[in-house]
Amino acid sequence: MSTWGVAFISLGLLLLAYKNWFGILIIALGIVMMLVAKKNKKNEQEAEQEKIDAVKNQKIKSRK
């Protein structure tokens, strides 16, 4: 989870508690930041797995 995303959501909730409707925009921004961070982490893990698979395939080919 994105630390900044959680911070923005918390700030947005604080603003809403004081009846500042700008808080809704800040909450939405925090949610978007969390979703982007989650997607980037997933892509990074997939790339890492592809590298591991490539090394395994290369080792198998070199044995033959």
C-alpha positions in Angstrom: 0.0 0.0 0.0 1.1 3.5 -0.7 2.0 5.4 2.4 1.3 8.7 0.6 -2.1 7.3 -0.4 -3.0 6.5 3.2 -1.8 10.0 4.3 -4.0 11.7 1.7 -7.0 9.7 2.7 -6.4 10.6 6.3 -6.1 14.2 5.4 -9.2 14.1 3.4 -11.2 12.6 6.3 -9.8 15.2 8.6 -11.0 17.9 6.1 -14.4 16.3 5.9 -14.7 16.3 9.7 -14.4 20.0 9.6 -17.0 20.3 6.9 -14.5 21.2 4.2 -15.7 19.5 1.0 -12.3 19.7 -0.6 -11.6 16.6 1.5 -13.6 14.5 -1.0 -11.1 15.4 -3.7 -8.2 14.6 -1.4 -9.7 11.2 -0.6 -10.1 10.4 -4.3 -6.5 11.4 -4.9 -5.4 9.1 -2.1 -7.3 6.2 -3.5 -5.9 6.8 -7.0 -2.4 6.9 -5.5 -3.0 3.6 -3.7 -4.3 1.9 -6.9 -1.4 3.1 -9.0 1.1 1.9 -6.3 -0.6 -1.5 -6.2 -0.5 -1.8 -10.0 3.2 -0.8 -10.2 4.0 -3.4 -7.5 2.2 -6.1 -9.4 4.0 -5.2 -12.6 7.3 -5.2 -10.8 6.6 -8.7 -9.3 5.7 -10.0 -12.8 8.9 -8.7 -14.3 10.9 -10.3 -11.5 9.2 -13.6 -12.0 9.9 -13.4 -15.8 13.6 -12.8 -15.0 13.7 -15.8 -12.7 11.9 -18.0 -15.3 14.4 -16.9 -18.0 17.4 -17.8 -15.8 15.8 -21.2 -15.1 15.2 -21.9 -18.8 18.8 -20.9 -19.6 20.1 -23.3 -16.9 17.9 -26.1 -18.3 19.2 -25.5 -21.9 22.8 -25.4 -20.8 22.4 -28.8 -19.1 21.4 -30.4 -22.4 
